[in-house]
Amino acid sequence: MNMHFEKQDLNIDLYRWSTSDQLYEGLPSRRSFDKSNGAQVLFLVNHYALFDEQLNLEQLPRLEYLLHSDLPVDAKSEISVFKWMMQQLLSGQKAPAK
């Protein structure tokens, strides 16, 4: 069973939140990605969760860490960020212990 994450599941201090959440539906697109946009990060995390059955509330901080610390500067669209997230899954990338 895949989890569906919600705003309160994220470290909300990292993000800006807007009322236009309905913009982020469907599949990742060529829209510009802003890692400080909470609704957009949540959209991508939930899409990623469809492919990573291990992603749960305990693993979510690891993914947030990777998005904020390790995301390459050339990952500018939702599609490129999603592909990068999938590469992290396939390589078994882990965030440092806190």
N, C-alpha and C positions, 0 to 999 in steps of 0.2 A: 504494500500500500504506500503510495506517495503522499508526502505531507504537503499541505498548503500552508504557507507561512503568511502571517499578517504583520501589520505595522508594529504591534507591540512585541513581536518576536525579534525585531532588529535592535541594534544599539542606536536608538533614535537620536542620540546626541551627534552622530556623524552626518545626519542628513537634514536637508530642507524638505518640507512637505507642502504640497499645494492641494487645491481642491479639484484639479483636473486629472484625477487618478484614472478616469475612464479612458483616457488617451492610450493607456498601456494595456492593450488586449491583443489576443491573437498570437502571432509568432514574432520573434525578434526581427527587426527590420534594419534598414540603412539609416534610421534615425540616429542622430548624434547622441552618444552616451555621456551622461554626466553622473559620475560616481557619488556626487553629493545629493542627487535627486532621489529621495527615499522611495517614491512611487516607482521610479524606473528600476532601481536596484531590486526592489521587491518583485517586480514583474520578471526580471531576469532570473532571480533566485528561484522563483516558483517554476519557471520554465525549465531551468537546470534540474530541479528536483524530480522532474519527470524521467530523467535519465540516470540519476544517482540515487538508488534506493537506500543508500547509507546516510543520506543527508537528513538530519533530524535537528532538534533544538540544541543538542550538544555540539553538533558539527557546524551549525550555522555561524558561530563566531569565527571559525577557521576560514570559512568562505568569505566572510566580510573582511577579515584581515587580509586575505589574498587580494581582494578587489581594491582595497585601499592602499596596500603597500607594494604589491608586486605586479599590478596591472601595467603592461607595457604602454608607453606613451602613444604608440601607433595603433592601439586598440581604440578607435574613435567611434565606431558604430555599434549598435546593439548586436549585430551579427558577429562582428569581430570580437567583441567581449565574450559573447556566448561560445564562440569557437575556442577562445583562450580558456574559458572555464572548463570546457570539455577536455582540452589538452591537460589541464591540471588534474582532472579526474583520472585520465588515462595514465598519467605519469605518477599518480599517487602522491602529489605534492601535499605537504603538511606544513601548517603554520607553526612557528616556534611556540613552545609552551609558555604560558604567561605566569 
